[in-house]
Amino acid sequence: MFPIVANHDVWPVGIQDFSKPYSNEALRGVASAWRLFLDDQALDSIRKYGYYSTILKKSDGTVVPSTKVIGLNT
């Protein structure tokens, strides 16, 4: 499972601010909730800008070679 937030996932719609890194309160909140799914680097990227990339791992923790997941805030 790879979570991502989009512009209509917070209320009021369009409240997300991307003008400065780490300025989006909604993204800081969801990043805390997603610790189960993502590593620290991906979580920091979400808090900073709302998107992330992470290496794809199987459910047993095995890394899938040459494969990344890119989560974009759309």
N, C-alpha and C positions, 0 to 999 in steps of 0.2 A: 504494500500500500504506500503510495506516495501522495501526500496531501499538497494542496495549493489553494490559495485564496484568489478570488476574482473581485472585480470592483463592485459587484452587487451582493457580495457575501457579508458586508458590514452595513450597519444602519447608522445614520442615514446614508443612502446610496451616494457614492462619489466623495465621501469624507476622507478617504485615504490621501495622505500628503506625501509626495515623493520628491519635494523640493530640496530636502537635505537628508543625508544618511541618518538613519536611526530616528527620524522625526515622526514616524507613523505609529501611533499608539496601538492601533488594531493589530498591526503585524507583530509588534512586540508581544502582545497577548497570545496570539495563535502560536508563535514560535515556542513559547513555554509549554503549550499543550502538546506539541509535536515531538517532544524529546524521545518518545518511544520509537519514532519512525526514522528520524534523521540524525546525522552526526553533528558535532559542534560547529564545524565549518559551514554546513548547510544552514543550520539554525541562525548563525551570525549573519549570513547573507540575506536570509528572510527578514531579520530585524532591520537590516541596513537598507535594503532596496525592494524586498517583496518577491524575489526570485531566488532560485538556488540550483546547484547541480551537485550530484553525488554519484559515487560509483554504485553500479547495480550489484546487489548481493542477493543470493538465494536465501530462502527462509532458514537454511542451516548455517548461514553466515559465509558461505563460499562466494568469493568474488567472481562475477562473470567477466571474463577477459575483454578488454577493449570496448566496454559498454558503460555509458553514463546515462543517468536520468536527468533531464533538464525540466525544472518546474518554473513556468512563467506565470506571473500575475497578469491575467488578461482582463 
